[in-house]
Amino acid sequence: MAVNLNEYADIKALEELLNHSFSDRQTLETALTHSSTGAKHNYERLEFLGDRVLGLVIAELLYARFPKENEGDMAKRLAALVQGEFLASIAREIDLGRFIRFSESEAASGGGDNDHILADVFESTIGALYLDSGFEKCRLFIEKLWGQRLDVMVKPPQHPKTRVQEWAQAESLPLPEYTIVAQDGPDHAPIFHVELKVEGFDPVTAQGRSRQVAEKEAATAFMNSLKGKKK
């Protein structure tokens, strides 16, 4: 059984956040509809579209903000600024979870606070905004949320896994190995435990809400363990 969208929040409140009154409100409602409702249309196609719109806007902002950077450095910034964990944090800032339409069971199990779902619906909402208002309105909305985040990113970020891999290659070591050693927590919010092995070093274990997050945390912990040490 689906939960009525208005039991979560008045959709007008989301329109105010987006600074746009939808001419086709059904598009926005679809962007907020999770597959658990069994509805004919859910957010997945709009998520696909919104992901591309978001990527283009952020790429355009980076191109203008960092005129002296090469493609590789801009790509690192882009990857950091559109990855799921980052999008979920912004979705929480605007309280997007309260607008999402779930089945009763999915809502009760905490779907509105799931990183993956929040990131997906953030992108699907951008997709709906694009279809109803065009690129410029999307650009203004995204720039408002990302502006300060661009300013504080002084240097292009490097993913911790990349740092570990490059370090291992420089030391003529085999590629690092990441293995899921355990998984616990409820189905809607599993916790992954990942072990990182680098030849000649003790294994490092970390956890996260997704495999990717757990691997990132393990890589970060490994690099931190190297500080002040020599192989």
C-alpha positions as CSV (number, residue, x, y, z in Angstrom):
1,M,0.0,0.0,0.0
2,A,1.4,3.4,-1.0
3,V,1.6,6.4,1.3
4,N,0.0,9.5,0.0
5,L,2.6,12.1,-0.8
6,N,0.8,14.8,1.2
7,E,1.1,12.7,4.3
8,Y,4.9,13.5,4.1
9,A,4.9,17.2,3.3
10,D,3.1,19.7,1.2
11,I,4.6,19.6,-2.3
12,K,4.4,23.4,-2.4
13,A,7.1,23.5,0.2
14,L,9.4,21.7,-2.2
15,E,8.5,24.0,-5.0
16,E,9.6,26.9,-2.8
17,L,12.9,25.2,-2.2
18,L,13.3,24.8,-5.9
19,N,12.1,28.3,-6.6
20,H,9.8,27.0,-9.2
21,S,6.0,26.4,-9.5
22,F,5.5,23.3,-11.7
23,S,3.2,23.6,-14.6
24,D,3.2,19.7,-14.7
25,R,3.2,18.8,-11.0
26,Q,2.9,15.1,-11.9
27,T,6.5,15.2,-13.1
28,L,7.6,16.3,-9.7
29,E,5.5,13.7,-8.0
30,T,7.0,11.0,-10.2
31,A,10.5,12.3,-9.2
32,L,9.5,11.7,-5.6
33,T,8.0,8.2,-6.0
34,H,10.0,5.2,-4.9
35,S,9.6,1.8,-6.7
36,S,8.2,0.3,-3.5
37,T,4.9,2.0,-4.1
38,G,4.2,-0.2,-7.1
39,A,3.3,2.9,-9.1
40,K,3.5,2.7,-12.8
41,H,6.1,5.4,-12.9
42,N,8.8,6.1,-10.3
43,Y,11.9,8.3,-10.1
44,E,14.4,6.1,-11.9
45,R,14.1,7.6,-15.4
46,L,14.2,11.1,-14.0
47,E,17.2,10.2,-11.9
48,F,19.0,9.2,-15.1
49,L,18.2,12.6,-16.6
50,G,19.0,14.6,-13.5
51,D,22.4,12.9,-13.1
52,R,23.4,14.2,-16.5
53,V,22.0,17.7,-15.9
54,L,23.8,17.9,-12.5
55,G,27.1,16.7,-14.1
56,L,26.9,19.3,-16.8
57,V,26.1,22.2,-14.4
58,I,28.9,21.3,-12.0
59,A,31.3,20.8,-15.0
60,E,30.4,24.2,-16.3
61,L,30.9,25.8,-12.8
62,L,34.3,24.2,-12.4
63,Y,35.3,25.2,-15.9
64,A,34.6,28.9,-15.1
65,R,35.8,28.8,-11.5
66,F,39.2,27.2,-12.2
67,P,40.4,28.5,-15.6
68,K,44.0,27.3,-15.1
69,E,43.3,23.7,-14.1
70,N,43.7,20.8,-16.5
71,E,41.1,18.2,-17.4
72,G,42.4,15.7,-14.9
73,D,42.1,18.0,-11.9
74,M,38.7,19.2,-12.9
75,A,37.6,15.6,-13.3
76,K,38.7,14.9,-9.7
77,R,36.7,17.8,-8.4
78,L,33.6,16.8,-10.4
79,A,33.8,13.2,-9.1
80,A,33.9,14.4,-5.5
81,L,31.1,16.9,-6.0
82,V,28.5,14.5,-7.6
83,Q,29.2,11.2,-5.7
84,G,26.3,9.7,-3.8
85,E,27.4,10.3,-0.2
86,F,27.9,14.0,-1.1
87,L,24.5,14.3,-2.7
88,A,22.8,12.6,0.2
89,S,24.3,15.1,2.6
90,I,22.9,18.0,0.5
91,A,19.5,16.2,0.3
92,R,19.5,16.1,4.2
93,E,20.3,19.8,4.3
94,I,17.1,20.6,2.4
95,D,15.1,17.8,4.2
96,L,14.3,16.1,0.9
97,G,13.5,12.8,2.6
98,R,10.2,14.1,4.0
99,F,8.8,14.6,0.4
100,I,9.6,11.1,-0.9
101,R,6.7,8.7,-1.6
102,F,7.2,5.2,-0.3
103,S,5.2,2.1,0.5
104,E,4.2,2.0,4.2
105,S,6.7,-0.7,4.9
106,E,9.6,1.1,3.2
107,A,8.7,4.4,4.9
108,A,8.6,2.6,8.3
109,S,12.0,1.0,7.7
110,G,13.7,4.4,7.3
111,G,13.9,4.7,3.5
112,G,13.7,8.5,3.8
113,D,17.1,8.5,5.5
114,N,18.9,6.1,3.2
115,D,21.9,7.6,1.5
116,H,21.4,5.8,-1.8
117,I,17.7,6.8,-2.1
118,L,18.3,10.4,-1.0
119,A,21.0,10.8,-3.7
120,D,18.8,9.2,-6.3
121,V,15.8,11.4,-5.5
122,F,17.9,14.5,-5.4
123,E,19.0,13.7,-9.0
124,S,15.4,12.8,-10.1
125,T,14.2,16.1,-8.7
126,I,16.7,18.0,-10.8
127,G,15.5,16.0,-13.8
128,A,11.9,17.0,-13.1
129,L,13.0,20.6,-12.7
130,Y,14.9,20.5,-16.0
131,L,11.9,19.1,-17.9
132,D,9.5,21.7,-16.4
133,S,11.6,24.8,-16.4
134,G,14.8,24.2,-18.5
135,F,18.5,24.3,-17.9
136,E,18.9,27.8,-16.5
137,K,16.6,27.2,-13.5
138,C,18.5,24.0,-12.7
139,R,21.8,25.9,-13.0
140,L,20.7,28.5,-10.5
141,F,19.4,26.0,-8.1
142,I,22.5,23.8,-8.2
143,E,24.9,26.8,-8.1
144,K,23.1,28.1,-4.9
145,L,23.7,24.8,-3.1
146,W,27.2,24.1,-4.5
147,G,28.7,27.6,-4.5
148,Q,30.5,27.7,-1.2
149,R,31.5,24.1,-1.6
150,L,33.4,25.0,-4.7
151,D,35.2,27.9,-2.9
152,V,36.4,25.8,0.0
153,M,37.9,23.1,-2.3
154,V,41.3,24.7,-2.6
155,K,43.0,21.7,-4.3
156,P,41.6,19.0,-6.5
157,P,40.7,16.1,-4.2
158,Q,42.2,12.7,-4.7
159,H,40.1,9.7,-3.8
160,P,41.7,7.7,-1.0
161,K,41.7,4.5,-3.0
162,T,43.6,6.3,-5.8
163,R,46.1,7.5,-3.2
164,V,46.7,4.0,-1.9
165,Q,47.0,2.5,-5.4
166,E,49.5,5.2,-6.5
167,W,51.5,4.7,-3.3
168,A,51.6,0.9,-3.8
169,Q,52.7,1.3,-7.4
170,A,55.5,3.7,-6.4
171,E,56.7,1.1,-3.8
172,S,56.6,-1.6,-6.5
173,L,53.9,-3.5,-4.6
174,P,50.9,-5.5,-6.0
175,L,47.6,-3.7,-6.3
176,P,45.7,-3.3,-3.0
177,E,42.9,-5.8,-2.4
178,Y,39.5,-4.9,-0.9
179,T,37.2,-7.6,0.5
180,I,33.8,-7.4,2.2
181,V,34.3,-9.4,5.4
182,A,30.9,-8.8,7.0
183,Q,27.6,-7.1,6.5
184,D,25.1,-6.2,9.1
185,G,22.3,-3.8,9.9
186,P,18.7,-3.7,8.5
187,D,18.0,-4.3,4.8
188,H,17.2,-0.7,4.1
189,A,20.4,0.6,5.7
190,P,23.1,-2.2,5.6
191,I,26.5,-1.6,7.1
192,F,29.4,-3.1,5.1
193,H,32.7,-4.1,6.7
194,V,35.6,-4.0,4.3
195,E,39.2,-5.3,4.7
196,L,42.1,-3.7,2.8
197,K,45.2,-5.8,2.3
198,V,48.5,-4.3,1.1
199,E,51.4,-6.7,0.8
200,G,53.8,-6.3,3.7
201,F,51.3,-4.4,5.9
202,D,48.7,-5.4,8.5
203,P,45.2,-5.5,7.1
204,V,43.0,-2.5,7.7
205,T,39.2,-2.9,8.3
206,A,36.6,-0.1,8.0
207,Q,32.8,0.1,7.7
208,G,30.3,2.3,5.8
209,R,26.8,2.5,4.5
210,S,27.9,1.2,1.1
211,R,30.8,-0.9,-0.1
212,Q,32.2,2.2,-1.8
213,V,32.1,4.2,1.4
214,A,33.7,1.4,3.4
215,E,36.5,1.0,0.9
216,K,37.1,4.7,1.0
217,E,37.3,4.7,4.8
218,A,39.7,1.7,4.7
219,A,41.9,3.5,2.3
220,T,41.9,6.6,4.3
221,A,42.8,4.7,7.5
222,F,45.6,2.9,5.7
223,M,47.2,6.1,4.4
224,N,46.8,7.7,7.9
225,S,48.7,4.7,9.3
226,L,51.6,5.4,7.0
227,K,52.3,8.8,8.4
228,G,55.6,8.8,10.2
229,K,56.3,5.3,9.2
230,K,58.7,3.8,6.7
231,K,58.3,0.5,5.0
